[in-house]
Amino acid sequence: MYKSVIPGEAELSEAKEASREPAPSGVEGDLVFGIGLQKNNAAVSRRFRRALLAWFDKNKRELPWRQTCDPYRVWVSEIMLQQTRVAAVIEYYDRFLKRFPTVQKLATARLDSVLAAWSGLGYYRRARCLHAAAKQIVHKHNGHWLCSADEWQQLPGIGRYTAAAIASIAFNEPVAVVDGNVERVLSRVLGQTLSREQSWNVAEALLWPARPGDFNQAMMELGATVCLPRKPNCLLCPVRQLCSTQGELAATPTAKRVKLQLYYRLSMRDGAVLLTRRSRDASLLAGMWELPEIPSPAGNHSGTLQLRHSITSTDYTVTVCQNGHVNLNGGRWFPQARVSGLALTGLARKILRAAGVI
């Protein structure tokens, strides 16, 4: 149960604002959530906000990008966090900022240098778009930051979610965000599967304009640490009493994963490694360096290395042959000491690490 408190000036202002909120599209009646349990949209919204933000203030993870509201650092973190686990991003975030500490440094850097700093983080289109957007900010906007979510969406690689996250956290614009975590939280609280547009409508209705950045981060934090995809920790949830589901929704069928095999050759001579470069016109990983791919080798091959690699819905079994005939095929020998600084594909970096080359 929540303790009764005398509302302060800010809460009274919030109550007035909440009382004017329209019912979100796609939700029956005048209830935002807890269908059949709650009767007052404004009161429930206030209770949800207060409980969520009190929990966030006490329990939020200490992440490096939360130590600042600097637009550049917020932007870099949000791009890195797209489809990537927080633990993986932490490893790259500080290193990337040391190499490119300002948007001006990033804009004037060579693309190969940006890709090299990004190498291993995956989804390299993000790095290309980050570089292109930095150039636009510096050259088209004279280095001045864009403040609104609508303006941010005009830059390469920035969609509705990322634009809203940057604008709310760095510029305090009252715009809601919806990612997979937020969508899951809202669906469980309402007790029904929501469309993406319905999720945006509900998120906008719940948003606290006085602290939009914190509210958005709190919603994402709740989904990432408590309202988990499998086995949610409902007993730790600050809004449990407002949740219709208090657990998992009925599971939806998941697509079957594709299984494929890949073969590469690792060739070394005089302390150098043979690498090939993907075409700059390739649809994936354009211009990145990798090991030479080979057909399925016949017979037994000593000194092979096997590992597994996954990309989205595909699982690869990777076999690396460390001997045999070397065919340059446009490849290039790199001194072993230089290899780690190249724009390597994530798989190439994984192979070279497993082989002890880098």
Contacts in CASP RR format, 6 or more apart in sequence:
PFRMAT RR
TARGET T0000
AUTHOR 0000-0000-0000
METHOD contacts of the structure
MODEL  1
MYKSVIPGEAELSEAKEASREPAPSGVEGDLVFGIGLQKNNAAVSRRFRR
ALLAWFDKNKRELPWRQTCDPYRVWVSEIMLQQTRVAAVIEYYDRFLKRF
PTVQKLATARLDSVLAAWSGLGYYRRARCLHAAAKQIVHKHNGHWLCSAD
EWQQLPGIGRYTAAAIASIAFNEPVAVVDGNVERVLSRVLGQTLSREQSW
NVAEALLWPARPGDFNQAMMELGATVCLPRKPNCLLCPVRQLCSTQGELA
ATPTAKRVKLQLYYRLSMRDGAVLLTRRSRDASLLAGMWELPEIPSPAGN
HSGTLQLRHSITSTDYTVTVCQNGHVNLNGGRWFPQARVSGLALTGLARK
ILRAAGVI
1 241 0 8 1.000
2 47 0 8 1.000
2 50 0 8 1.000
2 51 0 8 1.000
7 15 0 8 1.000
10 210 0 8 1.000
11 46 0 8 1.000
11 50 0 8 1.000
13 210 0 8 1.000
14 46 0 8 1.000
14 49 0 8 1.000
14 208 0 8 1.000
14 210 0 8 1.000
15 42 0 8 1.000
15 46 0 8 1.000
17 209 0 8 1.000
18 41 0 8 1.000
18 42 0 8 1.000
18 43 0 8 1.000
18 45 0 8 1.000
18 46 0 8 1.000
19 42 0 8 1.000
21 41 0 8 1.000
21 42 0 8 1.000
21 45 0 8 1.000
21 205 0 8 1.000
22 205 0 8 1.000
23 29 0 8 1.000
23 30 0 8 1.000
23 31 0 8 1.000
23 32 0 8 1.000
23 41 0 8 1.000
23 205 0 8 1.000
24 32 0 8 1.000
24 198 0 8 1.000
24 201 0 8 1.000
24 202 0 8 1.000
24 204 0 8 1.000
24 205 0 8 1.000
25 197 0 8 1.000
25 198 0 8 1.000
25 201 0 8 1.000
26 198 0 8 1.000
26 201 0 8 1.000
27 33 0 8 1.000
27 35 0 8 1.000
27 190 0 8 1.000
27 198 0 8 1.000
27 201 0 8 1.000
27 202 0 8 1.000
28 35 0 8 1.000
30 41 0 8 1.000
31 38 0 8 1.000
31 39 0 8 1.000
31 41 0 8 1.000
31 44 0 8 1.000
32 38 0 8 1.000
32 41 0 8 1.000
32 44 0 8 1.000
32 45 0 8 1.000
32 202 0 8 1.000
32 205 0 8 1.000
32 206 0 8 1.000
33 44 0 8 1.000
33 48 0 8 1.000
33 186 0 8 1.000
33 189 0 8 1.000
33 190 0 8 1.000
33 191 0 8 1.000
33 202 0 8 1.000
33 242 0 8 1.000
33 243 0 8 1.000
33 244 0 8 1.000
34 44 0 8 1.000
34 189 0 8 1.000
34 190 0 8 1.000
34 191 0 8 1.000
34 242 0 8 1.000
34 243 0 8 1.000
34 244 0 8 1.000
35 190 0 8 1.000
35 191 0 8 1.000
35 192 0 8 1.000
35 244 0 8 1.000
36 244 0 8 1.000
37 242 0 8 1.000
37 244 0 8 1.000
38 44 0 8 1.000
38 242 0 8 1.000
44 242 0 8 1.000
45 205 0 8 1.000
45 206 0 8 1.000
47 242 0 8 1.000
48 206 0 8 1.000
48 239 0 8 1.000
48 242 0 8 1.000
49 206 0 8 1.000
49 208 0 8 1.000
49 215 0 8 1.000
51 238 0 8 1.000
51 239 0 8 1.000
51 242 0 8 1.000
52 215 0 8 1.000
52 218 0 8 1.000
52 219 0 8 1.000
52 222 0 8 1.000
52 238 0 8 1.000
52 239 0 8 1.000
53 208 0 8 1.000
53 211 0 8 1.000
53 214 0 8 1.000
53 215 0 8 1.000
53 218 0 8 1.000
54 238 0 8 1.000
55 218 0 8 1.000
55 222 0 8 1.000
55 238 0 8 1.000
56 214 0 8 1.000
56 217 0 8 1.000
56 218 0 8 1.000
56 221 0 8 1.000
56 222 0 8 1.000
57 214 0 8 1.000
59 221 0 8 1.000
59 225 0 8 1.000
60 66 0 8 1.000
60 217 0 8 1.000
60 218 0 8 1.000
60 221 0 8 1.000
61 86 0 8 1.000
61 221 0 8 1.000
61 225 0 8 1.000
63 86 0 8 1.000
63 90 0 8 1.000
64 77 0 8 1.000
64 90 0 8 1.000
64 93 0 8 1.000
64 94 0 8 1.000
65 73 0 8 1.000
65 74 0 8 1.000
65 76 0 8 1.000
65 77 0 8 1.000
65 93 0 8 1.000
66 217 0 8 1.000
68 74 0 8 1.000
69 169 0 8 1.000
69 170 0 8 1.000
70 170 0 8 1.000
71 145 0 8 1.000
71 166 0 8 1.000
71 170 0 8 1.000
71 171 0 8 1.000
72 102 0 8 1.000
72 103 0 8 1.000
73 97 0 8 1.000
74 165 0 8 1.000
74 166 0 8 1.000
74 169 0 8 1.000
74 170 0 8 1.000
75 130 0 8 1.000
75 166 0 8 1.000
75 170 0 8 1.000
76 93 0 8 1.000
76 96 0 8 1.000
76 97 0 8 1.000
76 130 0 8 1.000
77 89 0 8 1.000
77 93 0 8 1.000
78 162 0 8 1.000
78 165 0 8 1.000
78 166 0 8 1.000
79 126 0 8 1.000
79 129 0 8 1.000
79 130 0 8 1.000
79 157 0 8 1.000
79 158 0 8 1.000
79 162 0 8 1.000
80 89 0 8 1.000
80 92 0 8 1.000
80 93 0 8 1.000
80 96 0 8 1.000
80 121 0 8 1.000
80 126 0 8 1.000
81 89 0 8 1.000
82 123 0 8 1.000
82 126 0 8 1.000
82 162 0 8 1.000
83 123 0 8 1.000
84 121 0 8 1.000
84 122 0 8 1.000
84 123 0 8 1.000
86 224 0 8 1.000
88 121 0 8 1.000
89 121 0 8 1.000
92 117 0 8 1.000
92 118 0 8 1.000
92 120 0 8 1.000
92 121 0 8 1.000
95 117 0 8 1.000
96 117 0 8 1.000
96 118 0 8 1.000
99 113 0 8 1.000
99 117 0 8 1.000
100 106 0 8 1.000
100 109 0 8 1.000
100 114 0 8 1.000
100 117 0 8 1.000
103 134 0 8 1.000
103 137 0 8 1.000
103 138 0 8 1.000
103 143 0 8 1.000
104 138 0 8 1.000
104 143 0 8 1.000
106 114 0 8 1.000
106 130 0 8 1.000
106 131 0 8 1.000
106 134 0 8 1.000
107 131 0 8 1.000
107 134 0 8 1.000
107 135 0 8 1.000
107 137 0 8 1.000
107 138 0 8 1.000
107 139 0 8 1.000
108 138 0 8 1.000
109 131 0 8 1.000
111 128 0 8 1.000
111 131 0 8 1.000
112 343 0 8 1.000
114 127 0 8 1.000
114 128 0 8 1.000
114 130 0 8 1.000
114 131 0 8 1.000
115 124 0 8 1.000
115 127 0 8 1.000
115 128 0 8 1.000
115 287 0 8 1.000
115 288 0 8 1.000
115 343 0 8 1.000
116 341 0 8 1.000
116 342 0 8 1.000
116 343 0 8 1.000
116 344 0 8 1.000
117 127 0 8 1.000
118 124 0 8 1.000
118 126 0 8 1.000
118 127 0 8 1.000
118 343 0 8 1.000
119 288 0 8 1.000
119 341 0 8 1.000
119 342 0 8 1.000
119 343 0 8 1.000
119 344 0 8 1.000
119 345 0 8 1.000
119 346 0 8 1.000
119 349 0 8 1.000
120 344 0 8 1.000
120 345 0 8 1.000
120 346 0 8 1.000
120 349 0 8 1.000
120 350 0 8 1.000
121 127 0 8 1.000
122 346 0 8 1.000
124 285 0 8 1.000
124 286 0 8 1.000
124 288 0 8 1.000
125 157 0 8 1.000
126 157 0 8 1.000
128 156 0 8 1.000
129 155 0 8 1.000
129 156 0 8 1.000
129 157 0 8 1.000
129 158 0 8 1.000
130 157 0 8 1.000
132 156 0 8 1.000
133 155 0 8 1.000
133 156 0 8 1.000
133 157 0 8 1.000
133 158 0 8 1.000
136 155 0 8 1.000
136 156 0 8 1.000
137 143 0 8 1.000
137 144 0 8 1.000
137 145 0 8 1.000
137 146 0 8 1.000
137 155 0 8 1.000
145 170 0 8 1.000
145 171 0 8 1.000
146 152 0 8 1.000
146 154 0 8 1.000
146 155 0 8 1.000
147 167 0 8 1.000
147 171 0 8 1.000
147 173 0 8 1.000
148 167 0 8 1.000
148 171 0 8 1.000
148 173 0 8 1.000
149 160 0 8 1.000
149 163 0 8 1.000
149 164 0 8 1.000
149 166 0 8 1.000
149 167 0 8 1.000
149 168 0 8 1.000
149 173 0 8 1.000
149 175 0 8 1.000
150 163 0 8 1.000
151 163 0 8 1.000
152 158 0 8 1.000
152 159 0 8 1.000
152 162 0 8 1.000
152 163 0 8 1.000
152 166 0 8 1.000
152 167 0 8 1.000
153 159 0 8 1.000
153 160 0 8 1.000
153 163 0 8 1.000
158 166 0 8 1.000
160 200 0 8 1.000
161 177 0 8 1.000
161 178 0 8 1.000
161 179 0 8 1.000
164 173 0 8 1.000
164 175 0 8 1.000
164 176 0 8 1.000
164 177 0 8 1.000
164 216 0 8 1.000
165 177 0 8 1.000
165 216 0 8 1.000
167 173 0 8 1.000
167 175 0 8 1.000
168 174 0 8 1.000
168 175 0 8 1.000
168 176 0 8 1.000
168 177 0 8 1.000
168 212 0 8 1.000
168 213 0 8 1.000
168 215 0 8 1.000
168 216 0 8 1.000
169 213 0 8 1.000
169 216 0 8 1.000
169 217 0 8 1.000
172 212 0 8 1.000
172 213 0 8 1.000
173 212 0 8 1.000
174 207 0 8 1.000
174 209 0 8 1.000
174 212 0 8 1.000
175 204 0 8 1.000
175 207 0 8 1.000
175 212 0 8 1.000
176 200 0 8 1.000
176 203 0 8 1.000
176 204 0 8 1.000
176 206 0 8 1.000
176 207 0 8 1.000
176 212 0 8 1.000
176 215 0 8 1.000
176 216 0 8 1.000
177 203 0 8 1.000
177 216 0 8 1.000
177 219 0 8 1.000
177 220 0 8 1.000
178 186 0 8 1.000
178 196 0 8 1.000
178 199 0 8 1.000
178 200 0 8 1.000
178 203 0 8 1.000
179 220 0 8 1.000
181 219 0 8 1.000
181 220 0 8 1.000
181 222 0 8 1.000
181 223 0 8 1.000
181 224 0 8 1.000
181 227 0 8 1.000
182 199 0 8 1.000
182 203 0 8 1.000
182 216 0 8 1.000
182 219 0 8 1.000
182 220 0 8 1.000
182 223 0 8 1.000
183 194 0 8 1.000
183 196 0 8 1.000
183 199 0 8 1.000
184 223 0 8 1.000
184 227 0 8 1.000
184 229 0 8 1.000
185 219 0 8 1.000
185 222 0 8 1.000
185 223 0 8 1.000
185 227 0 8 1.000
186 194 0 8 1.000
186 199 0 8 1.000
186 202 0 8 1.000
186 203 0 8 1.000
187 193 0 8 1.000
187 194 0 8 1.000
187 199 0 8 1.000
187 245 0 8 1.000
187 249 0 8 1.000
188 227 0 8 1.000
188 232 0 8 1.000
188 243 0 8 1.000
188 244 0 8 1.000
188 245 0 8 1.000
188 246 0 8 1.000
188 247 0 8 1.000
188 248 0 8 1.000
188 249 0 8 1.000
189 239 0 8 1.000
189 242 0 8 1.000
189 243 0 8 1.000
189 244 0 8 1.000
189 245 0 8 1.000
190 202 0 8 1.000
190 244 0 8 1.000
191 243 0 8 1.000
191 244 0 8 1.000
191 245 0 8 1.000
191 249 0 8 1.000
192 244 0 8 1.000
192 249 0 8 1.000
193 249 0 8 1.000
193 252 0 8 1.000
194 202 0 8 1.000
203 219 0 8 1.000
206 215 0 8 1.000
207 215 0 8 1.000
207 216 0 8 1.000
208 215 0 8 1.000
222 237 0 8 1.000
222 238 0 8 1.000
222 239 0 8 1.000
225 233 0 8 1.000
226 232 0 8 1.000
226 233 0 8 1.000
226 236 0 8 1.000
226 237 0 8 1.000
227 233 0 8 1.000
227 237 0 8 1.000
230 248 0 8 1.000
231 248 0 8 1.000
232 247 0 8 1.000
232 248 0 8 1.000
234 240 0 8 1.000
234 243 0 8 1.000
234 246 0 8 1.000
234 247 0 8 1.000
237 243 0 8 1.000
240 246 0 8 1.000
255 313 0 8 1.000
257 313 0 8 1.000
257 314 0 8 1.000
257 315 0 8 1.000
258 313 0 8 1.000
258 314 0 8 1.000
258 315 0 8 1.000
259 314 0 8 1.000
259 315 0 8 1.000
259 316 0 8 1.000
259 317 0 8 1.000
260 314 0 8 1.000
260 315 0 8 1.000
260 316 0 8 1.000
260 317 0 8 1.000
261 296 0 8 1.000
261 316 0 8 1.000
261 317 0 8 1.000
261 318 0 8 1.000
261 319 0 8 1.000
262 293 0 8 1.000
262 309 0 8 1.000
262 316 0 8 1.000
262 317 0 8 1.000
262 318 0 8 1.000
262 319 0 8 1.000
262 347 0 8 1.000
263 293 0 8 1.000
263 294 0 8 1.000
263 295 0 8 1.000
263 296 0 8 1.000
263 297 0 8 1.000
263 318 0 8 1.000
263 319 0 8 1.000
263 320 0 8 1.000
263 321 0 8 1.000
264 290 0 8 1.000
264 291 0 8 1.000
264 292 0 8 1.000
264 293 0 8 1.000
264 294 0 8 1.000
264 318 0 8 1.000
264 319 0 8 1.000
264 320 0 8 1.000
264 321 0 8 1.000
264 351 0 8 1.000
265 274 0 8 1.000
265 291 0 8 1.000
265 292 0 8 1.000
265 294 0 8 1.000
265 320 0 8 1.000
265 321 0 8 1.000
265 322 0 8 1.000
265 324 0 8 1.000
265 326 0 8 1.000
266 273 0 8 1.000
266 291 0 8 1.000
266 305 0 8 1.000
266 320 0 8 1.000
266 321 0 8 1.000
266 322 0 8 1.000
266 351 0 8 1.000
266 352 0 8 1.000
266 355 0 8 1.000
266 357 0 8 1.000
267 273 0 8 1.000
267 274 0 8 1.000
267 292 0 8 1.000
267 322 0 8 1.000
267 326 0 8 1.000
268 274 0 8 1.000
268 336 0 8 1.000
268 357 0 8 1.000
269 333 0 8 1.000
271 335 0 8 1.000
271 336 0 8 1.000
272 333 0 8 1.000
272 334 0 8 1.000
272 335 0 8 1.000
272 336 0 8 1.000
273 333 0 8 1.000
273 334 0 8 1.000
273 336 0 8 1.000
273 339 0 8 1.000
273 352 0 8 1.000
273 357 0 8 1.000
274 291 0 8 1.000
274 292 0 8 1.000
274 326 0 8 1.000
274 328 0 8 1.000
274 331 0 8 1.000
274 332 0 8 1.000
274 333 0 8 1.000
275 289 0 8 1.000
275 290 0 8 1.000
275 291 0 8 1.000
275 292 0 8 1.000
275 331 0 8 1.000
275 332 0 8 1.000
275 334 0 8 1.000
275 339 0 8 1.000
275 342 0 8 1.000
275 344 0 8 1.000
275 348 0 8 1.000
276 289 0 8 1.000
276 290 0 8 1.000
276 291 0 8 1.000
276 292 0 8 1.000
276 293 0 8 1.000
276 329 0 8 1.000
276 330 0 8 1.000
276 331 0 8 1.000
276 332 0 8 1.000
277 287 0 8 1.000
277 288 0 8 1.000
277 289 0 8 1.000
277 290 0 8 1.000
277 331 0 8 1.000
277 332 0 8 1.000
278 284 0 8 1.000
278 285 0 8 1.000
278 286 0 8 1.000
278 287 0 8 1.000
278 288 0 8 1.000
278 289 0 8 1.000
278 290 0 8 1.000
278 345 0 8 1.000
279 286 0 8 1.000
279 287 0 8 1.000
280 286 0 8 1.000
280 287 0 8 1.000
285 345 0 8 1.000
287 343 0 8 1.000
288 343 0 8 1.000
288 344 0 8 1.000
288 345 0 8 1.000
288 348 0 8 1.000
289 342 0 8 1.000
289 343 0 8 1.000
289 344 0 8 1.000
289 345 0 8 1.000
289 348 0 8 1.000
290 344 0 8 1.000
290 345 0 8 1.000
290 347 0 8 1.000
290 348 0 8 1.000
291 320 0 8 1.000
291 348 0 8 1.000
291 351 0 8 1.000
291 352 0 8 1.000
292 327 0 8 1.000
292 329 0 8 1.000
292 331 0 8 1.000
294 321 0 8 1.000
297 319 0 8 1.000
297 321 0 8 1.000
301 321 0 8 1.000
301 323 0 8 1.000
301 324 0 8 1.000
302 323 0 8 1.000
303 321 0 8 1.000
303 322 0 8 1.000
303 323 0 8 1.000
304 319 0 8 1.000
304 320 0 8 1.000
304 321 0 8 1.000
304 322 0 8 1.000
305 319 0 8 1.000
305 320 0 8 1.000
305 322 0 8 1.000
305 351 0 8 1.000
305 354 0 8 1.000
305 355 0 8 1.000
306 317 0 8 1.000
306 318 0 8 1.000
306 319 0 8 1.000
306 320 0 8 1.000
307 318 0 8 1.000
307 320 0 8 1.000
307 350 0 8 1.000
307 351 0 8 1.000
307 354 0 8 1.000
308 315 0 8 1.000
308 316 0 8 1.000
308 317 0 8 1.000
308 318 0 8 1.000
309 315 0 8 1.000
309 316 0 8 1.000
309 318 0 8 1.000
309 347 0 8 1.000
309 350 0 8 1.000
310 316 0 8 1.000
316 347 0 8 1.000
318 347 0 8 1.000
318 351 0 8 1.000
320 351 0 8 1.000
320 355 0 8 1.000
322 355 0 8 1.000
334 342 0 8 1.000
336 357 0 8 1.000
336 358 0 8 1.000
339 352 0 8 1.000
339 357 0 8 1.000
339 358 0 8 1.000
340 358 0 8 1.000
344 352 0 8 1.000
349 358 0 8 1.000
352 358 0 8 1.000
END
